Amino acid sequence: MKLLAAAGWLRRGVAGLSALLAWAAGWNYVACALFVTADIIGRNLLGVSSAATVEVTGYMLACGIAWGLAHTLSCRAHIRVDVLANRLPVALRAPLHLLSLLLLLGFAAFIAWAAWELVDESALFDAHDNSALRIPLIVPQGIWAVGLSAFVLMCAVLLLESALALLAGEPKRLDDLLGSRSLQDETAEALDAVAMARDPAR
């Protein structure tokens, strides 16, 4: 089915973009840790401080979380409680996965819409934070909203491919896309991480 194949290519493209966002989010946390460390050292040894550490690191943490959501979804790494669903046959489990993703998309879209409304309001009133740096709030809020929008996009392309897979009579493909990660998946990831640690050039 050409339409299903095209949806798969689209989903992989968005997943690649989400991986870049997650990479940026990871380095953002490294920068956050370095910033906090430098501020502590500067305050205790040199008597200087950014005077906005709490505000800036709060923005960095929120933006990092938002930018990591899409990649986490594409890797099926969100925390899930599947006590009943995993005991059902694939033919019944697949539609439930689709329903849960549809609900997630609705929730994510609402949150992203609210985030952009907040950005628009901050721009309208030229809002700044209360720190000594007087950071325009549209900057952290905009970065945060971009991450939430990427999450919505990832939900949408996953939903498209999953719906097409169900219509094409391929519930197993849908289950592979949306189901909880198996013990084999977790084991393969752990072994891959060990191999990368031993061979950094890999």
N, C-alpha and C positions, 0 to 999 in steps of 0.2 A: 504494500500500500504506500504509494508515493507521498501522500499527505502525512502519514504517520512517520515516514522516514524524514521528511522535512521538519516535522515537529521535533524529532530527535536531534537533528542538527541545530535547530534553534535553541533547544534546551541546553545542549553542550556548549554553545556559544555564550549563553547567559551564565552558565556555570563557570566558564573560564573567566568572565568578567567578575563574577562574585569571588573567585579565588584571588584575583588581584586586590579586590577590596579587603578581603580577609588578611592578605599579606600586609597591606597598609595598616590594618587595624592592629596586627601583631607588633609591627615596628612602632606604632603609636604607643603601645603599652611599654615598650622598651624606653622610648623617649620620656614617657610619664615617670617611670622609675628613676631615670637619670635626672630629670628635673627635680623630683622630690629630694633625691640624694644631694644634689648640688645646693638646693635651698637650705637643707639641714646643715650641711657643712658651712655654707656661707653665713648662716645665722649664728652658729655656735662659735666659729673660729674667726670670722672676718667682720661680724656685725652687720652684714648686709642681707637683704631678703627681697624677693620679688614682690612681696606684699599682696600677692594674688594667687598663691600656690593652691589654696583650696578651690577657688573658682576655676582656675585653668585645668587642674587635674580632674575636677568634676566634669568639665566639658570633654576632656580627652577620654575619660572612661565611658561616658554616654555615647560619644561618637564611635568609639571602638566597638562597643556592643552592637550598635546599629549596623555598622559596616561588616560585622561578622555573621549577621543573621542569615543572609542569602546563602553563603557558602556552607554554613552549618546545615541548612535545609537540603542543599544539593547533596551533601554527604550523609544524609539521614542521621545526623548526630544530635539532634534535639532530644531532650529527655522525654521519654514516652512511657505511659503505663498501659500496656497491652495485655491485660490479664485474660480477657475473653477473646479478642480478635485473633490472636495467634493460634487459638485452638480450633478456629473455624476452617473449613476447606477454602482453597484459593478462590473458588467461584463466588463464595459469600464474602470473603475477606476483601476482595478487590473493590466492590462498590462501597464498602465502609471506608476504605482508604480514600476513595474519591470524595466521599461526603466530608470526611474530616479535613481534607485539603481545601475543599470549597469553603468550609467554615473558617479555616485559617486565612484564606485569601480575603474573605469579607472583613475579618478582624484587622488584618494587616492593612487593607485599603483604608479602613476607617482611621487607623492610627496615623498612616502616612498623610491622609487628607488633613487631619487635625494638626499634624506637624507643619505642613505648608501653610495652613491658616495662621499658625503661630508666627512663622517667619514673616508672612505678609503683614501681620499686626505690628511686629517689631520694626519692620521697615517703615510702616506708616507713621509710627510715633518716634522713630529714630531712637529706639530703646538701647541703653547701655547697661552693663552690669554695675554693681556697687563697689567693685574692687578698685584699687588704685590705678589699674591699667585702663579702666573705662572701656572695656571691649564691647564693640557693637554686637548686640545679641543675634543679629542675623547671620553672623559668621559661624558660631558654634551650632546654632539652630539649623542653619542651612546644610551644614555638613551632616548633622544628625538626620535631617529629612532625606538627604540623598541616600543614606544607608537604608532607611525604611522603605524608600521607593524601590531600591534594588531588591529588597526582600519581597515586595509586592510583585515585581516583575518575575522573580524566580518562582513564586507561587503560581503565577498566571501561566508561564510556559510549561511548568510541571503539570498543571491541571489540563492544559491543552493536550499534551502528549498522552497523559493518563486516560483522558476521556476517549481519545482516538483509539488507544490500545484496547479499551473496553469494548468500543463499538466494533473493532476489528476481530473481536473474539480472542484477545490475548490477555487474559487476566493475570497470567504469570508475569508478563512484562510489567504490568501495572504494579503488581506486588513487589517486583524487584526495584521499581522506582520509589515506592512510597512505604514499603513495609519496614518494620524494625530491623536493625542490623542483626545478623545471625552471629552465633559463636564463631563460625568460620570467618566471617567478615572481620570481627574484632581480632581474631588470631592472625589473620593475614596482615592487618594493619600493624600489629605489634611486631611481627617478624620483619616487616618492611622498615619500621622505625629502627630496629636493631641493626639491620643491614646498612641503613644510611649512617648510623652512628659509627659503624666500623669503617665505612668507606664514604667520607664526606664529599668526595668528587662525584658520587653517583647522582 
